[in-house]
């Protein structure tokens, strides 16, 4: 199901833009939707390949954070 959502929300140019909300959870953490990028698989057969799909443009940086 995760791959289907990535494909569904990918633009014809190959980019993916999710929606983020700071009021989307009761715990106060940031929430992501369309698709939920906060729920990427970390383990399993396809996890490595799914995570390799996310790359930044040559003049940009992709950062990950958790607090």
C-alpha positions as a printed NumPy array, in Angstrom:
array([[  0.   ,   0.   ,   0.   ],
       [  2.85 ,   2.392,   0.78 ],
       [  4.226,   2.22 ,  -2.774],
       [  0.776,   2.829,  -4.271],
       [  0.434,   6.086,  -2.312],
       [  3.879,   7.258,  -3.394],
       [  2.989,   6.63 ,  -7.03 ],
       [ -0.416,   8.276,  -6.603],
       [  1.058,  11.541,  -5.286],
       [  4.131,  11.745,  -7.552],
       [  3.931,  14.557, -10.111],
       [  4.589,  13.996, -13.831],
       [  8.005,  15.622, -13.23 ],
       [  8.853,  12.89 , -10.701],
       [  8.573,  15.02 ,  -7.568],
       [  6.642,  14.257,  -4.42 ],
       [  5.2  ,  16.97 ,  -2.181],
       [  3.455,  15.879,   0.994],
       [  1.388,  18.066,   3.299],
       [  2.747,  18.683,   6.791],
       [  0.814,  19.884,   9.822],
       [  2.036,  20.904,  13.255],
       [ -1.47 ,  20.509,  14.677],
       [ -2.186,  17.076,  13.18 ],
       [ -1.51 ,  14.975,  16.272],
       [ -2.541,  15.022,  19.902],
       [  1.112,  14.558,  20.952],
       [  2.241,  17.802,  19.313],
       [  4.485,  16.118,  16.746],
       [  4.46 ,  16.999,  13.074],
       [  2.075,  14.972,  10.931],
       [  2.42 ,  14.189,   7.232],
       [ -0.248,  13.205,   4.72 ],
       [ -0.866,  12.753,   1.005],
       [  1.295,  10.636,   1.301],
       [  2.369,   9.991,   4.87 ],
       [  6.138,  10.385,   4.629],
       [  6.521,   9.938,   8.378],
       [  5.625,   6.267,   8.049],
       [  8.373,   4.946,   5.779],
       [  9.25 ,   1.313,   6.393],
       [ 12.594,   0.887,   8.163],
       [ 12.737,  -2.895,   8.092],
       [ 11.632,  -5.568,   5.722],
       [ 12.351,  -6.765,   2.246],
       [ 11.518,  -3.55 ,   0.387],
       [ 12.453,  -0.945,   3.026],
       [ 15.937,  -0.268,   1.627],
       [ 14.6  ,   0.237,  -1.893],
       [ 11.716,   2.453,  -0.812],
       [ 14.084,   4.735,   1.115],
       [ 16.358,   5.021,  -1.935],
       [ 13.461,   6.614,  -3.842],
       [ 13.873,   9.808,  -1.835],
       [ 16.629,  12.021,  -3.264],
       [ 17.083,  15.778,  -3.35 ],
       [ 17.692,  17.848,  -6.476],
       [ 21.368,  18.546,  -7.136],
       [ 21.159,  22.046,  -5.636],
       [ 19.078,  20.952,  -2.614],
       [ 19.511,  18.909,   0.536],
       [ 17.27 ,  16.264,   2.013],
       [ 17.308,  16.269,   5.797],
       [ 15.797,  13.953,   8.352],
       [ 15.098,  14.819,  11.929],
       [ 13.341,  13.526,  14.984],
       [ 12.921,  15.18 ,  18.321]])
